[in-house]
Amino acid sequence: MTTSPGAQRRTAPRRPRTALVVGGGVAGLTAARDLARAGLRVTLVEASDHFGGAVGAHEVAGLVLDSGAESFATRSDAVPDLLEELGLSDRVVTPHPAGSWLQLPEGAVPAPKSGVLGIPADPTAPELRKPLGRAGVARARMDRALPARVGAGERSIGGLVRARMGQRVLDRLVTPFVSGVYSTHPDELDVDAVAPGLRARLRELGSLGAAAGALRTASPAGANVAGLDGGMNLLSERLVRDAERLGVKLVTRYDVIALDRDPRRPGWMVIQRQPVNGDKTAVARGELLVMATDGPTTVRLLGTQVSDVQNFTPRSGPRIALATLVLDCPALDSAPRGTGLLVSDDVREVRAKALTHATAKWKWVAREAGEHRHVVRLSYGRATPRGSGPSPEVTLEDKHLISLALGDASTLLGVPIEPEQLVGADVVRWHTALPRTDAGHSARVTGFRRALKDVPDAAAVGAWLSGTGLAAVVADTRHQVRTLLKHHGFDVTPN
Ligand SMILES: Cc1cc2nc3c(=O)[nH]c(=O)nc-3n(C[C@H](O)[C@H](O)[C@H](O)COP(=O)(O)OP(=O)(O)OC[C@H]3O[C@@H](n4cnc5c(N)ncnc54)[C@H](O)[C@@H]3O)c2cc1C
């Protein structure tokens, strides 16, 4: 049977024309931009008064600095490709190669460079002798002799490292790294969520060290992170600017409290908390929906529409506080601890979990700060046992946290720092920006995505699904948006 072109026109499903994105972090901004580039009219709603989420700026002592993320992993092309599209490629810079240090109870040592997540690729490397001691090295070396199946069933990084390389590698190398980066204990961190492919490599190569080394060499040579001259906050700024150019309707202070099917047309509608009377943005609509908030919020909002989604109950992420100090301190010109330190949980006299010496790490920060002026950023919010609440430091008032940070900076950097040397300080607090990816997380993500497959006009993106870090967030967001667009008949060329 043949059909006339007219009949075909009548029956062919109409392609969606509008899209709604909820959450204006890098995931939401990237999604909105890609949807707009495909020709859709896009509305992006964001709860706070600014876009960028964990990638933003703050001003301290006249310097514009990153308030959250300050670098991106170079293991994939996802971020470099996006930066190129946004005209930011010429701003890409690498950190100073001096590397970071580890603060252990007996003092500071340069952090071993090989491996991933602090897992040493070569347990015989001389740089491990100091942090591990003779017995620790001997135990770590057993990794090579143990059958590949030992630890292969472990779901957490802690369980895996303990089984293969012993408690000392876990306490002295892996825990400071994981706590510094994820604010979580390795026993609470899903292997597959933070190191995809590690367990498969272990099975294939027979040792955890070899598996960690293989993941590391799979990254491009050179530094494994890069940043932007001017700060990663430029990424958010350019994404916003480009979204505006593409006609995206960008709405801040729009805290979505409910999501529903639009009763008037195909698609979705959301409502915000306390809409201003007569405000046209009180209801926002879109035929396609992209959720780009933290996990608990997306599950709460989407769960009313997709019951299977409720099976995934992501826990709120750890609370962290960053204290940035600008110091007039010539003694720091020699960068006594390289680009900064990760602090072992066993160090009692310091409460910070990590310190970044930003003027030693990034040339552009040193240039902006000027001679003998230094920027250090201390992060607080050590992992606490499950159910025991946030670490006490994150609840301190700003002024108390700043004075704690001054003392910690002095101890960690091994240089006396007096309060008179403090030129300016700021505290930034993050409550939902770091997702909690405890054991079993990646399996739950798979389940969530399977449930969402039954809802062809919606997608969900963000760090709680892709894994923490800009490389993972950008790559996954673009993949999810491409899949959504393709499903609706858009001709999507690779980015
Ligand atoms: C302090 C810190 C330092 C980091 N450093 C690095 C680094 O150096 N390198 C790196 O690669 N990664 C780093 N990360 C991780 C990286 O920044 C994040 O993985 C990434 O930015 C997450 O982006 P996102 O869009 O998924 O989430 P977010 O940035 O958290 O954005 C989610 C957005 O959704 C909004 N939202 C939430 N609920 C609602 C609602 N109901 N209605 C409307 N909007 C809502 C929020 O306000 C927020 O703006 C860091 C993270 C933090 C917190």
The ligand as an SDF file (V2000), in Angstrom:
LIG
                    3D

 53 58  0  0  0  0  0  0  0  0999 V2000
   34.6010   22.4770   46.0970 C   0  0  0  0  0  0  0  0  0  0  0  0
   34.6150   21.6530   44.8500 C   0  0  0  0  0  0  0  0  0  0  0  0
   35.7830   21.5370   44.1230 C   0  0  0  0  0  0  0  0  0  0  0  0
   35.8020   20.7770   42.9540 C   0  0  0  0  0  0  0  0  0  0  0  0
   36.9540   20.7050   42.2400 N   0  0  0  0  0  0  0  0  0  0  0  0
   36.9600   20.0610   41.0580 C   0  0  0  0  0  0  0  0  0  0  0  0
   38.1010   20.1150   40.2200 C   0  0  0  0  0  0  0  0  0  0  0  0
   39.1010   20.7690   40.5360 O   0  0  0  0  0  0  0  0  0  0  0  0
   38.0500   19.4350   39.0290 N   0  0  0  0  0  0  0  0  0  0  0  0
   36.9370   18.7540   38.6280 C   0  0  0  0  0  0  0  0  0  0  0  0
   36.9240   18.1830   37.5330 O   0  0  0  0  0  0  0  0  0  0  0  0
   35.8300   18.7240   39.4040 N   0  0  0  0  0  0  0  0  0  0  0  0
   35.8200   19.3520   40.5930 C   0  0  0  0  0  0  0  0  0  0  0  0
   34.7010   19.3330   41.3670 N   0  0  0  0  0  0  0  0  0  0  0  0
   33.5310   18.5870   40.8920 C   0  0  0  0  0  0  0  0  0  0  0  0
   32.7960   19.3130   39.7850 C   0  0  0  0  0  0  0  0  0  0  0  0
   32.8240   20.6900   40.0210 O   0  0  0  0  0  0  0  0  0  0  0  0
   31.3700   18.8090   39.7370 C   0  0  0  0  0  0  0  0  0  0  0  0
   31.3820   17.3890   39.5280 O   0  0  0  0  0  0  0  0  0  0  0  0
   30.5170   19.4560   38.6480 C   0  0  0  0  0  0  0  0  0  0  0  0
   30.7160   20.8390   38.5860 O   0  0  0  0  0  0  0  0  0  0  0  0
   29.0690   19.1000   38.9210 C   0  0  0  0  0  0  0  0  0  0  0  0
   28.2340   19.7540   37.9960 O   0  0  0  0  0  0  0  0  0  0  0  0
   26.6600   19.5050   38.0260 P   0  0  0  0  0  0  0  0  0  0  0  0
   26.0730   20.4320   37.0370 O   0  0  0  0  0  0  0  0  0  0  0  0
   26.3760   18.0630   37.9290 O   0  0  0  0  0  0  0  0  0  0  0  0
   26.2130   19.8900   39.5190 O   0  0  0  0  0  0  0  0  0  0  0  0
   26.1720   21.2880   40.2640 P   0  0  0  0  0  0  0  0  0  0  0  0
   27.3200   22.1230   39.8940 O   0  0  0  0  0  0  0  0  0  0  0  0
   26.0040   20.9460   41.7180 O   0  0  0  0  0  0  0  0  0  0  0  0
   24.8550   21.9820   39.7020 O   0  0  0  0  0  0  0  0  0  0  0  0
   23.5560   21.5990   40.0890 C   0  0  0  0  0  0  0  0  0  0  0  0
   22.6940   22.8410   40.0230 C   0  0  0  0  0  0  0  0  0  0  0  0
   21.3310   22.4790   40.2340 O   0  0  0  0  0  0  0  0  0  0  0  0
   20.7190   23.5240   40.9770 C   0  0  0  0  0  0  0  0  0  0  0  0
   19.5150   23.0100   41.6330 N   0  0  0  0  0  0  0  0  0  0  0  0
   19.4440   22.1120   42.6430 C   0  0  0  0  0  0  0  0  0  0  0  0
   18.1490   21.9260   42.9970 N   0  0  0  0  0  0  0  0  0  0  0  0
   17.3980   22.7150   42.1850 C   0  0  0  0  0  0  0  0  0  0  0  0
   15.9970   22.9600   42.0760 C   0  0  0  0  0  0  0  0  0  0  0  0
   15.1150   22.3390   42.8760 N   0  0  0  0  0  0  0  0  0  0  0  0
   15.5770   23.8430   41.1390 N   0  0  0  0  0  0  0  0  0  0  0  0
   16.4510   24.4680   40.3140 C   0  0  0  0  0  0  0  0  0  0  0  0
   17.7970   24.2730   40.3900 N   0  0  0  0  0  0  0  0  0  0  0  0
   18.2590   23.4090   41.3090 C   0  0  0  0  0  0  0  0  0  0  0  0
   21.8130   23.9090   41.9820 C   0  0  0  0  0  0  0  0  0  0  0  0
   21.5680   25.1940   42.5380 O   0  0  0  0  0  0  0  0  0  0  0  0
   23.0510   23.8630   41.1100 C   0  0  0  0  0  0  0  0  0  0  0  0
   23.3630   25.0960   40.5130 O   0  0  0  0  0  0  0  0  0  0  0  0
   34.6360   20.0940   42.5350 C   0  0  0  0  0  0  0  0  0  0  0  0
   33.4600   20.2050   43.2730 C   0  0  0  0  0  0  0  0  0  0  0  0
   33.4430   20.9840   44.4130 C   0  0  0  0  0  0  0  0  0  0  0  0
   32.1700   21.1140   45.1940 C   0  0  0  0  0  0  0  0  0  0  0  0
  1  2  1  0
  2  3  1  0
  2 52  2  0
  3  4  2  0
  4  5  1  0
  4 50  1  0
  5  6  2  0
  6  7  1  0
  6 13  1  0
  7  8  2  0
  7  9  1  0
  9 10  1  0
 10 11  2  0
 10 12  1  0
 12 13  2  0
 13 14  1  0
 14 15  1  0
 14 50  1  0
 15 16  1  0
 16 17  1  0
 16 18  1  0
 18 19  1  0
 18 20  1  0
 20 21  1  0
 20 22  1  0
 22 23  1  0
 23 24  1  0
 24 25  2  0
 24 26  1  0
 24 27  1  0
 27 28  1  0
 28 29  2  0
 28 30  1  0
 28 31  1  0
 31 32  1  0
 32 33  1  0
 33 34  1  0
 33 48  1  0
 34 35  1  0
 35 36  1  0
 35 46  1  0
 36 37  1  0
 36 45  1  0
 37 38  2  0
 38 39  1  0
 39 40  1  0
 39 45  2  0
 40 41  1  0
 40 42  2  0
 42 43  1  0
 43 44  2  0
 44 45  1  0
 46 47  1  0
 46 48  1  0
 48 49  1  0
 50 51  2  0
 51 52  1  0
 52 53  1  0
M  END
$$$$
